[in-house]
Amino acid sequence: MEFRTPILLLSIPVLITVLVWMRYRRKDMSLTFSNVGLFEGLSGTWRTRFRETPFILRLVVITLFIIALAGPRKPMEESPSTAEGIDIMLLLDDSTSMAAEDFTINNQRTNRLQVIKNVVHDFVEKRTNDRIGLVVFAARPYVACPLTTDREWLESNLERVDFGLIEDGTAIGSAIASGVNRLKNVEGKSKVMILLTDGINNAGKIDPLTAAKAAKALGVRIYTIGAGSRGLVPYPTVDLFGRRVYQNIQIDIDEDTLKKIAELTGGQYFRATDTDSLKAIYDQIDKLEKVKIEELGYRQYEEYFDKVLLLALLVLLLEVILGRTVFLKIP
């Protein structure tokens, strides 16, 4: 048996001592007789012998209440608990080509960025033990969210990602370098980047393969995803009358470079041509990246608070009944 707050038990002897002292310091009411011989030979009744019973019961009630407040509990056997977690940087392309509407949500045509944000949100929700960060890039990268376990903060930053936040372009090498910079001082057992783009590296001063070599040197594995349908895709524009119209355009993906980045760092390359394939890719990465980082032990307890409290109430009830009947005092 142990207690959740054992320090409360120290108050029991102090409180009992104070109550006993206060009770017996008071002078008992008495009558003066000139001759006590009248009472010789008289013996006390059982009521007089046990007249302190209600007071003793009251002390028992107070003791039981304090014990209940201290949280008595009995430890049960230890149960093993395994936590899994890794450090993940998400690299998300935010160039204007991501406005192409070749993906769908609920059978409604939707741009690539919105679909990807939805899928990444679901991916983040599953990774409850991981630290996840977000780098958004176009002509240059910016850290939208550093590594964190705060899912709400990460998801709110993800939701704010939109077009026009950065000058247009596709700086894949710079994005990888930014992710590596965030992971280089992390002491986790597994470091991962998930790079999603729909274009070709055409901005930034760092070559993607050079950045990938730096990632490999620091033990960072990169999964690359080429997003977008093959061939012509519908792209929204505005005509001379201000109306929203679509024109079919060709958006090329440098799959060879993405494959080399993944191969060089021990990751994998995936191609997402629609919403379902994109979800399947993140589900597959979710299954691949499960690393046990800590094994914990925790105890389960059987709580006795309610039982002790019930016993205290029963004793209190007994004290009240005896005080109002057998040991009733009439002033």
C-alpha positions in Angstrom: 0.0 0.0 0.0 1.2 3.5 -0.8 -0.2 7.0 -0.9 -0.5 9.6 -3.7 0.1 12.5 -1.2 1.7 10.9 1.8 2.7 14.2 3.4 -0.9 14.7 4.4 -0.6 11.8 6.9 1.7 14.0 9.0 -1.2 16.1 10.0 -3.0 13.2 11.7 -1.0 13.1 15.0 -0.9 16.9 15.2 -4.6 17.3 14.7 -5.5 14.4 17.1 -3.2 15.9 19.8 -4.8 19.3 19.5 -8.3 18.0 19.7 -7.6 15.8 22.7 -5.9 18.7 24.5 -8.8 21.0 23.8 -11.3 18.5 25.1 -9.6 17.7 28.4 -8.4 21.2 29.2 -12.0 22.2 29.8 -13.2 21.7 33.4 -15.9 19.2 33.8 -19.2 20.4 35.4 -19.4 19.2 39.0 -21.6 19.4 42.2 -20.1 20.0 45.7 -21.1 17.6 48.5 -20.3 18.0 52.2 -20.0 14.3 52.6 -18.9 12.0 49.8 -19.7 8.9 51.9 -23.1 8.9 50.4 -21.5 7.5 47.2 -19.2 4.9 48.7 -19.8 1.5 47.3 -21.3 2.8 44.1 -19.7 1.6 40.9 -19.8 3.3 37.5 -22.2 2.0 34.8 -21.0 0.9 31.4 -22.3 4.2 30.0 -19.9 6.1 32.2 -17.0 3.7 31.4 -17.5 4.1 27.7 -18.7 7.8 27.7 -15.7 8.8 25.5 -16.7 6.5 22.7 -18.4 9.2 20.6 -15.3 11.4 20.9 -13.0 8.5 20.0 -15.2 7.7 17.0 -15.0 11.3 15.9 -11.2 11.1 16.0 -11.4 7.9 13.9 -13.6 9.7 11.3 -11.1 12.6 11.1 -8.2 10.1 10.7 -10.0 8.2 7.9 -10.9 11.4 6.1 -7.2 12.5 6.0 -6.1 9.0 4.9 -8.7 9.2 2.0 -7.3 12.6 1.0 -3.8 11.2 1.0 -4.8 8.9 -1.8 -4.3 5.3 -0.7 -3.6 3.0 -3.5 -2.1 -0.4 -4.2 0.4 -0.8 -7.0 -0.4 -3.5 -9.5 2.2 -5.2 -11.7 4.3 -3.1 -14.0 3.1 -2.8 -17.6 5.5 -2.2 -20.5 5.0 0.8 -22.8 6.9 1.3 -26.0 7.2 4.8 -27.6 8.0 5.2 -31.2 9.3 8.4 -32.7 11.6 10.0 -35.2 12.5 13.5 -36.4 10.8 14.5 -39.7 11.2 17.6 -41.8 8.5 18.0 -44.4 9.6 19.9 -47.6 6.6 21.2 -49.5 6.8 22.9 -52.9 4.8 26.1 -53.0 5.6 27.3 -56.5 2.7 28.5 -58.8 2.8 25.2 -60.7 1.1 23.7 -57.6 -2.0 25.6 -58.6 -2.7 23.1 -61.3 -6.1 21.4 -60.7 -5.4 17.8 -61.7 -6.3 16.4 -58.3 -9.7 16.0 -56.7 -11.4 16.0 -53.3 -14.8 14.5 -53.0 -15.0 14.4 -56.8 -14.4 18.2 -57.0 -11.4 19.5 -59.0 -8.8 20.9 -56.5 -5.3 22.3 -56.9 -2.3 20.2 -56.0 -1.4 22.4 -53.0 -4.7 22.0 -51.2 -4.8 18.3 -51.7 -1.3 17.9 -50.5 -2.0 20.0 -47.4 -5.0 17.7 -46.6 -2.9 14.5 -47.0 0.0 15.9 -45.0 -2.5 16.9 -42.2 -3.6 13.3 -42.0 0.0 12.1 -42.0 0.9 14.4 -39.1 -2.1 13.2 -37.1 -0.8 9.7 -37.2 2.7 10.5 -36.0 1.8 11.2 -32.4 5.3 10.5 -31.0 7.4 12.3 -33.6 8.9 15.7 -33.8 7.9 17.2 -37.2 8.9 20.4 -38.9 7.8 22.1 -42.1 9.9 23.8 -44.8 8.0 25.5 -47.6 9.9 26.5 -50.7 9.5 28.2 -54.1 12.5 30.3 -55.4 13.9 30.0 -51.9 12.9 28.1 -48.8 11.5 29.3 -45.5 10.9 27.4 -42.3 7.1 27.5 -41.7 7.4 25.4 -38.5 10.6 24.1 -36.7 10.7 20.6 -35.3 7.9 20.3 -32.7 5.6 17.8 -31.0 2.8 20.4 -30.9 0.4 19.1 -33.5 -2.0 22.0 -33.4 0.7 24.6 -34.0 2.2 22.6 -36.9 -1.2 22.1 -38.5 -2.1 25.8 -38.1 1.2 26.7 -39.9 0.5 24.2 -42.6 -3.0 25.6 -43.1 -1.5 29.1 -43.7 0.7 27.9 -46.6 -0.6 29.6 -49.8 0.6 30.9 -53.1 2.4 34.2 -53.3 4.3 33.9 -50.0 7.6 33.6 -51.8 8.9 34.6 -55.2 8.1 32.0 -57.8 10.6 29.2 -58.7 11.6 25.8 -57.5 14.7 25.7 -55.3 14.9 22.0 -54.5 18.6 22.0 -53.4 18.1 25.0 -51.1 15.0 23.3 -49.5 17.0 20.2 -48.8 19.8 22.3 -47.3 17.3 24.1 -45.1 15.9 20.8 -43.9 19.4 19.4 -43.2 20.3 22.6 -41.2 17.3 21.9 -39.0 18.2 18.2 -38.4 22.0 18.4 -38.1 22.1 19.1 -34.4 19.2 16.7 -33.5 20.2 13.7 -31.4 17.4 11.4 -32.5 18.0 7.9 -33.7 16.3 8.5 -37.0 16.2 11.6 -39.2 13.9 11.8 -42.2 12.9 14.4 -44.8 9.9 14.0 -47.1 10.4 16.2 -50.2 7.4 16.9 -52.4 7.7 18.8 -55.6 6.0 19.0 -59.0 8.8 20.7 -60.9 12.5 21.0 -61.8 15.1 22.7 -59.8 15.5 26.2 -61.4 16.3 28.5 -58.5 18.6 28.7 -55.5 22.4 28.4 -55.4 22.7 24.8 -54.1 22.6 21.8 -56.4 20.0 19.2 -55.2 22.5 16.3 -55.3 25.1 18.3 -53.4 22.5 19.0 -50.7 21.6 15.3 -50.7 25.2 14.3 -50.1 25.3 16.6 -47.1 22.1 15.0 -45.9 23.6 11.5 -46.3 26.7 12.6 -44.3 24.5 13.6 -41.4 22.5 10.4 -41.5 19.3 12.0 -43.0 17.2 9.8 -45.2 15.1 11.5 -47.9 11.9 10.3 -49.4 11.0 12.2 -52.6 7.6 12.5 -54.1 6.9 13.8 -57.6 3.3 15.2 -57.6 1.2 15.7 -60.7 -0.5 14.0 -63.5 1.5 13.0 -66.6 0.9 15.0 -69.7 -1.2 18.2 -70.0 -3.0 19.4 -66.9 -5.7 22.0 -66.3 -4.3 25.3 -65.0 -6.6 28.1 -63.9 -6.1 31.6 -65.4 -8.1 34.8 -65.9 -9.3 35.9 -69.3 -9.6 39.4 -70.7 -13.1 39.7 -69.1 -11.9 38.7 -65.6 -13.4 35.3 -65.8 -11.8 32.2 -64.4 -10.9 29.8 -67.2 -8.6 26.8 -67.6 -5.9 26.1 -70.1 -4.0 22.8 -70.5 -0.3 23.1 -69.9 2.6 20.8 -69.5 4.4 20.7 -66.1 7.6 18.7 -66.1 9.1 16.9 -63.1 12.7 16.0 -62.9 12.1 12.4 -61.8 15.8 11.4 -62.4 17.1 13.9 -59.9 14.4 13.0 -57.3 15.3 9.3 -57.7 19.0 10.0 -57.3 18.3 12.0 -54.1 16.3 9.2 -52.6 18.8 6.5 -53.7 21.8 8.5 -52.4 20.3 9.0 -48.9 18.7 5.5 -48.5 15.1 6.7 -49.1 12.7 6.0 -51.9 11.1 7.9 -54.8 7.3 7.9 -55.3 5.1 9.3 -58.1 1.7 10.7 -57.1 -0.6 11.2 -60.1 -3.8 11.6 -58.2 -5.2 12.1 -54.6 -5.5 8.3 -53.9 -1.9 7.6 -54.9 -0.7 10.5 -52.8 -2.5 9.2 -49.7 -1.1 5.7 -50.4 2.5 7.2 -50.6 2.2 8.9 -47.2 0.7 5.8 -45.7 3.6 3.7 -47.0 6.1 6.2 -45.6 4.3 6.1 -42.3 4.7 2.3 -42.1 8.3 2.4 -43.2 9.4 5.0 -40.6 8.6 3.3 -37.3 11.6 3.3 -34.9 11.5 2.4 -31.3 13.2 5.2 -29.4 12.3 4.5 -25.7 10.9 1.7 -23.6 9.1 2.9 -20.5 7.5 1.2 -17.6 4.5 2.5 -15.8 2.5 1.2 -12.9 -1.2 0.7 -12.7 -2.9 1.3 -9.3 -5.9 0.1 -7.5 -7.3 3.2 -5.8 -8.8 2.9 -2.3 -10.0 6.5 -1.8 -13.6 5.7 -2.2 -13.4 2.7 0.1 -11.7 4.6 2.9 -14.2 7.5 2.5 -17.1 5.1 2.7 -15.7 3.6 5.9 -15.3 7.2 7.4 -18.9 8.0 6.6 -20.1 4.7 8.3 -18.1 5.5 11.4 -19.5 9.0 11.4 -23.0 7.6 11.1 -22.3 5.3 14.1 -20.9 8.2 16.1 -24.0 10.3 15.4 -26.4 7.5 16.3 -24.6 6.7 19.6 -24.3 10.4 20.5 -28.0 10.9 20.0 -29.1 7.7 21.8 -27.0 5.7 24.2 -24.5 8.4 25.1 -26.9 11.4 24.9 -26.0 14.1 27.4 -28.5 16.4 28.8 -27.0 19.7 30.0 
